[in-house]
Amino acid sequence: MKYKVHRFEINMVQDHGRLEHFLNNLKGEIVSIIPNIAKTTLFQIYGVTRKVDFLLIVEKI
């Protein structure tokens, strides 16, 4: 089995349609979607708010 990892830059408020289009156009099976949570502000460091910068999408080819 071969796997391919895609990095998908995302703005969680606006890009749900773009993410849906990307996922529907993949040829293989989606194994996992891993969010990268950035901690850039003081509120995010203490866990009050969170921001997802990008998603890692693992595809089985």
Phi and psi restraints in degrees (range 20) as a CNS / XPLOR table:
assign (resid 1 and name C) (resid 2 and name N)
       (resid 2 and name CA) (resid 2 and name C) 1.0 -118.1 20.0 2
assign (resid 2 and name N) (resid 2 and name CA)
       (resid 2 and name C) (resid 3 and name N) 1.0 147.3 20.0 2
assign (resid 2 and name C) (resid 3 and name N)
       (resid 3 and name CA) (resid 3 and name C) 1.0 -125.5 20.0 2
assign (resid 3 and name N) (resid 3 and name CA)
       (resid 3 and name C) (resid 4 and name N) 1.0 150.1 20.0 2
assign (resid 3 and name C) (resid 4 and name N)
       (resid 4 and name CA) (resid 4 and name C) 1.0 -129.7 20.0 2
assign (resid 4 and name N) (resid 4 and name CA)
       (resid 4 and name C) (resid 5 and name N) 1.0 135.8 20.0 2
assign (resid 4 and name C) (resid 5 and name N)
       (resid 5 and name CA) (resid 5 and name C) 1.0 -108.7 20.0 2
assign (resid 5 and name N) (resid 5 and name CA)
       (resid 5 and name C) (resid 6 and name N) 1.0 125.1 20.0 2
assign (resid 5 and name C) (resid 6 and name N)
       (resid 6 and name CA) (resid 6 and name C) 1.0 -107.0 20.0 2
assign (resid 6 and name N) (resid 6 and name CA)
       (resid 6 and name C) (resid 7 and name N) 1.0 139.9 20.0 2
assign (resid 6 and name C) (resid 7 and name N)
       (resid 7 and name CA) (resid 7 and name C) 1.0 -104.1 20.0 2
assign (resid 7 and name N) (resid 7 and name CA)
       (resid 7 and name C) (resid 8 and name N) 1.0 123.2 20.0 2
assign (resid 7 and name C) (resid 8 and name N)
       (resid 8 and name CA) (resid 8 and name C) 1.0 -119.6 20.0 2
assign (resid 8 and name N) (resid 8 and name CA)
       (resid 8 and name C) (resid 9 and name N) 1.0 105.7 20.0 2
assign (resid 8 and name C) (resid 9 and name N)
       (resid 9 and name CA) (resid 9 and name C) 1.0 -67.9 20.0 2
assign (resid 9 and name N) (resid 9 and name CA)
       (resid 9 and name C) (resid 10 and name N) 1.0 133.9 20.0 2
assign (resid 9 and name C) (resid 10 and name N)
       (resid 10 and name CA) (resid 10 and name C) 1.0 -144.6 20.0 2
assign (resid 10 and name N) (resid 10 and name CA)
       (resid 10 and name C) (resid 11 and name N) 1.0 144.8 20.0 2
assign (resid 10 and name C) (resid 11 and name N)
       (resid 11 and name CA) (resid 11 and name C) 1.0 -111.9 20.0 2
assign (resid 11 and name N) (resid 11 and name CA)
       (resid 11 and name C) (resid 12 and name N) 1.0 109.3 20.0 2
assign (resid 11 and name C) (resid 12 and name N)
       (resid 12 and name CA) (resid 12 and name C) 1.0 -59.8 20.0 2
assign (resid 12 and name N) (resid 12 and name CA)
       (resid 12 and name C) (resid 13 and name N) 1.0 -22.9 20.0 2
assign (resid 12 and name C) (resid 13 and name N)
       (resid 13 and name CA) (resid 13 and name C) 1.0 -79.8 20.0 2
assign (resid 13 and name N) (resid 13 and name CA)
       (resid 13 and name C) (resid 14 and name N) 1.0 -36.1 20.0 2
assign (resid 13 and name C) (resid 14 and name N)
       (resid 14 and name CA) (resid 14 and name C) 1.0 -108.2 20.0 2
assign (resid 14 and name N) (resid 14 and name CA)
       (resid 14 and name C) (resid 15 and name N) 1.0 -24.9 20.0 2
assign (resid 14 and name C) (resid 15 and name N)
       (resid 15 and name CA) (resid 15 and name C) 1.0 -98.9 20.0 2
assign (resid 15 and name N) (resid 15 and name CA)
       (resid 15 and name C) (resid 16 and name N) 1.0 20.6 20.0 2
assign (resid 15 and name C) (resid 16 and name N)
       (resid 16 and name CA) (resid 16 and name C) 1.0 -64.7 20.0 2
assign (resid 16 and name N) (resid 16 and name CA)
       (resid 16 and name C) (resid 17 and name N) 1.0 -36.5 20.0 2
assign (resid 16 and name C) (resid 17 and name N)
       (resid 17 and name CA) (resid 17 and name C) 1.0 -67.6 20.0 2
assign (resid 17 and name N) (resid 17 and name CA)
       (resid 17 and name C) (resid 18 and name N) 1.0 -40.7 20.0 2
assign (resid 17 and name C) (resid 18 and name N)
       (resid 18 and name CA) (resid 18 and name C) 1.0 -66.5 20.0 2
assign (resid 18 and name N) (resid 18 and name CA)
       (resid 18 and name C) (resid 19 and name N) 1.0 -39.0 20.0 2
assign (resid 18 and name C) (resid 19 and name N)
       (resid 19 and name CA) (resid 19 and name C) 1.0 -64.8 20.0 2
assign (resid 19 and name N) (resid 19 and name CA)
       (resid 19 and name C) (resid 20 and name N) 1.0 -43.8 20.0 2
assign (resid 19 and name C) (resid 20 and name N)
       (resid 20 and name CA) (resid 20 and name C) 1.0 -60.5 20.0 2
assign (resid 20 and name N) (resid 20 and name CA)
       (resid 20 and name C) (resid 21 and name N) 1.0 -43.9 20.0 2
assign (resid 20 and name C) (resid 21 and name N)
       (resid 21 and name CA) (resid 21 and name C) 1.0 -61.9 20.0 2
assign (resid 21 and name N) (resid 21 and name CA)
       (resid 21 and name C) (resid 22 and name N) 1.0 -44.2 20.0 2
assign (resid 21 and name C) (resid 22 and name N)
       (resid 22 and name CA) (resid 22 and name C) 1.0 -61.5 20.0 2
assign (resid 22 and name N) (resid 22 and name CA)
       (resid 22 and name C) (resid 23 and name N) 1.0 -46.7 20.0 2
assign (resid 22 and name C) (resid 23 and name N)
       (resid 23 and name CA) (resid 23 and name C) 1.0 -65.7 20.0 2
assign (resid 23 and name N) (resid 23 and name CA)
       (resid 23 and name C) (resid 24 and name N) 1.0 -38.8 20.0 2
assign (resid 23 and name C) (resid 24 and name N)
       (resid 24 and name CA) (resid 24 and name C) 1.0 -69.6 20.0 2
assign (resid 24 and name N) (resid 24 and name CA)
       (resid 24 and name C) (resid 25 and name N) 1.0 -22.1 20.0 2
assign (resid 24 and name C) (resid 25 and name N)
       (resid 25 and name CA) (resid 25 and name C) 1.0 -92.2 20.0 2
assign (resid 25 and name N) (resid 25 and name CA)
       (resid 25 and name C) (resid 26 and name N) 1.0 -1.8 20.0 2
assign (resid 25 and name C) (resid 26 and name N)
       (resid 26 and name CA) (resid 26 and name C) 1.0 -71.2 20.0 2
assign (resid 26 and name N) (resid 26 and name CA)
       (resid 26 and name C) (resid 27 and name N) 1.0 141.3 20.0 2
assign (resid 26 and name C) (resid 27 and name N)
       (resid 27 and name CA) (resid 27 and name C) 1.0 -81.2 20.0 2
assign (resid 27 and name N) (resid 27 and name CA)
       (resid 27 and name C) (resid 28 and name N) 1.0 -37.2 20.0 2
assign (resid 27 and name C) (resid 28 and name N)
       (resid 28 and name CA) (resid 28 and name C) 1.0 -93.4 20.0 2
assign (resid 28 and name N) (resid 28 and name CA)
       (resid 28 and name C) (resid 29 and name N) 1.0 -164.9 20.0 2
assign (resid 28 and name C) (resid 29 and name N)
       (resid 29 and name CA) (resid 29 and name C) 1.0 -95.4 20.0 2
assign (resid 29 and name N) (resid 29 and name CA)
       (resid 29 and name C) (resid 30 and name N) 1.0 135.6 20.0 2
assign (resid 29 and name C) (resid 30 and name N)
       (resid 30 and name CA) (resid 30 and name C) 1.0 -79.0 20.0 2
assign (resid 30 and name N) (resid 30 and name CA)
       (resid 30 and name C) (resid 31 and name N) 1.0 122.0 20.0 2
assign (resid 30 and name C) (resid 31 and name N)
       (resid 31 and name CA) (resid 31 and name C) 1.0 -92.4 20.0 2
assign (resid 31 and name N) (resid 31 and name CA)
       (resid 31 and name C) (resid 32 and name N) 1.0 -43.2 20.0 2
assign (resid 31 and name C) (resid 32 and name N)
       (resid 32 and name CA) (resid 32 and name C) 1.0 -157.0 20.0 2
assign (resid 32 and name N) (resid 32 and name CA)
       (resid 32 and name C) (resid 33 and name N) 1.0 151.0 20.0 2
assign (resid 32 and name C) (resid 33 and name N)
       (resid 33 and name CA) (resid 33 and name C) 1.0 -125.5 20.0 2
assign (resid 33 and name N) (resid 33 and name CA)
       (resid 33 and name C) (resid 34 and name N) 1.0 119.1 20.0 2
assign (resid 33 and name C) (resid 34 and name N)
       (resid 34 and name CA) (resid 34 and name C) 1.0 -116.0 20.0 2
assign (resid 34 and name N) (resid 34 and name CA)
       (resid 34 and name C) (resid 35 and name N) 1.0 115.6 20.0 2
assign (resid 34 and name C) (resid 35 and name N)
       (resid 35 and name CA) (resid 35 and name C) 1.0 -81.4 20.0 2
assign (resid 35 and name N) (resid 35 and name CA)
       (resid 35 and name C) (resid 36 and name N) 1.0 143.6 20.0 2
assign (resid 35 and name C) (resid 36 and name N)
       (resid 36 and name CA) (resid 36 and name C) 1.0 -102.1 20.0 2
assign (resid 36 and name N) (resid 36 and name CA)
       (resid 36 and name C) (resid 37 and name N) 1.0 115.0 20.0 2
assign (resid 36 and name C) (resid 37 and name N)
       (resid 37 and name CA) (resid 37 and name C) 1.0 -97.9 20.0 2
assign (resid 37 and name N) (resid 37 and name CA)
       (resid 37 and name C) (resid 38 and name N) 1.0 117.5 20.0 2
assign (resid 37 and name C) (resid 38 and name N)
       (resid 38 and name CA) (resid 38 and name C) 1.0 -88.7 20.0 2
assign (resid 38 and name N) (resid 38 and name CA)
       (resid 38 and name C) (resid 39 and name N) 1.0 142.0 20.0 2
assign (resid 38 and name C) (resid 39 and name N)
       (resid 39 and name CA) (resid 39 and name C) 1.0 -119.1 20.0 2
assign (resid 39 and name N) (resid 39 and name CA)
       (resid 39 and name C) (resid 40 and name N) 1.0 94.2 20.0 2
assign (resid 39 and name C) (resid 40 and name N)
       (resid 40 and name CA) (resid 40 and name C) 1.0 -112.3 20.0 2
assign (resid 40 and name N) (resid 40 and name CA)
       (resid 40 and name C) (resid 41 and name N) 1.0 -23.9 20.0 2
assign (resid 40 and name C) (resid 41 and name N)
       (resid 41 and name CA) (resid 41 and name C) 1.0 -110.0 20.0 2
assign (resid 41 and name N) (resid 41 and name CA)
       (resid 41 and name C) (resid 42 and name N) 1.0 167.2 20.0 2
assign (resid 41 and name C) (resid 42 and name N)
       (resid 42 and name CA) (resid 42 and name C) 1.0 -60.9 20.0 2
assign (resid 42 and name N) (resid 42 and name CA)
       (resid 42 and name C) (resid 43 and name N) 1.0 -39.8 20.0 2
assign (resid 42 and name C) (resid 43 and name N)
       (resid 43 and name CA) (resid 43 and name C) 1.0 -63.3 20.0 2
assign (resid 43 and name N) (resid 43 and name CA)
       (resid 43 and name C) (resid 44 and name N) 1.0 -39.4 20.0 2
assign (resid 43 and name C) (resid 44 and name N)
       (resid 44 and name CA) (resid 44 and name C) 1.0 -70.5 20.0 2
assign (resid 44 and name N) (resid 44 and name CA)
       (resid 44 and name C) (resid 45 and name N) 1.0 -35.9 20.0 2
assign (resid 44 and name C) (resid 45 and name N)
       (resid 45 and name CA) (resid 45 and name C) 1.0 -63.8 20.0 2
assign (resid 45 and name N) (resid 45 and name CA)
       (resid 45 and name C) (resid 46 and name N) 1.0 -39.0 20.0 2
assign (resid 45 and name C) (resid 46 and name N)
       (resid 46 and name CA) (resid 46 and name C) 1.0 -86.8 20.0 2
assign (resid 46 and name N) (resid 46 and name CA)
       (resid 46 and name C) (resid 47 and name N) 1.0 3.4 20.0 2
assign (resid 46 and name C) (resid 47 and name N)
       (resid 47 and name CA) (resid 47 and name C) 1.0 84.6 20.0 2
assign (resid 47 and name N) (resid 47 and name CA)
       (resid 47 and name C) (resid 48 and name N) 1.0 12.5 20.0 2
assign (resid 47 and name C) (resid 48 and name N)
       (resid 48 and name CA) (resid 48 and name C) 1.0 -74.1 20.0 2
assign (resid 48 and name N) (resid 48 and name CA)
       (resid 48 and name C) (resid 49 and name N) 1.0 -44.1 20.0 2
assign (resid 48 and name C) (resid 49 and name N)
       (resid 49 and name CA) (resid 49 and name C) 1.0 -129.8 20.0 2
assign (resid 49 and name N) (resid 49 and name CA)
       (resid 49 and name C) (resid 50 and name N) 1.0 163.3 20.0 2
assign (resid 49 and name C) (resid 50 and name N)
       (resid 50 and name CA) (resid 50 and name C) 1.0 -137.7 20.0 2
assign (resid 50 and name N) (resid 50 and name CA)
       (resid 50 and name C) (resid 51 and name N) 1.0 154.7 20.0 2
assign (resid 50 and name C) (resid 51 and name N)
       (resid 51 and name CA) (resid 51 and name C) 1.0 -138.3 20.0 2
assign (resid 51 and name N) (resid 51 and name CA)
       (resid 51 and name C) (resid 52 and name N) 1.0 125.8 20.0 2
assign (resid 51 and name C) (resid 52 and name N)
       (resid 52 and name CA) (resid 52 and name C) 1.0 -91.6 20.0 2
assign (resid 52 and name N) (resid 52 and name CA)
       (resid 52 and name C) (resid 53 and name N) 1.0 120.2 20.0 2
assign (resid 52 and name C) (resid 53 and name N)
       (resid 53 and name CA) (resid 53 and name C) 1.0 -81.9 20.0 2
assign (resid 53 and name N) (resid 53 and name CA)
       (resid 53 and name C) (resid 54 and name N) 1.0 -49.1 20.0 2
assign (resid 53 and name C) (resid 54 and name N)
       (resid 54 and name CA) (resid 54 and name C) 1.0 -152.7 20.0 2
assign (resid 54 and name N) (resid 54 and name CA)
       (resid 54 and name C) (resid 55 and name N) 1.0 165.4 20.0 2
assign (resid 54 and name C) (resid 55 and name N)
       (resid 55 and name CA) (resid 55 and name C) 1.0 -115.3 20.0 2
assign (resid 55 and name N) (resid 55 and name CA)
       (resid 55 and name C) (resid 56 and name N) 1.0 141.2 20.0 2
assign (resid 55 and name C) (resid 56 and name N)
       (resid 56 and name CA) (resid 56 and name C) 1.0 -101.0 20.0 2
assign (resid 56 and name N) (resid 56 and name CA)
       (resid 56 and name C) (resid 57 and name N) 1.0 123.0 20.0 2
assign (resid 56 and name C) (resid 57 and name N)
       (resid 57 and name CA) (resid 57 and name C) 1.0 -114.1 20.0 2
assign (resid 57 and name N) (resid 57 and name CA)
       (resid 57 and name C) (resid 58 and name N) 1.0 119.2 20.0 2
assign (resid 57 and name C) (resid 58 and name N)
       (resid 58 and name CA) (resid 58 and name C) 1.0 -97.1 20.0 2
assign (resid 58 and name N) (resid 58 and name CA)
       (resid 58 and name C) (resid 59 and name N) 1.0 123.5 20.0 2
assign (resid 58 and name C) (resid 59 and name N)
       (resid 59 and name CA) (resid 59 and name C) 1.0 -116.8 20.0 2
assign (resid 59 and name N) (resid 59 and name CA)
       (resid 59 and name C) (resid 60 and name N) 1.0 131.2 20.0 2
assign (resid 59 and name C) (resid 60 and name N)
       (resid 60 and name CA) (resid 60 and name C) 1.0 -91.2 20.0 2
assign (resid 60 and name N) (resid 60 and name CA)
       (resid 60 and name C) (resid 61 and name N) 1.0 121.7 20.0 2
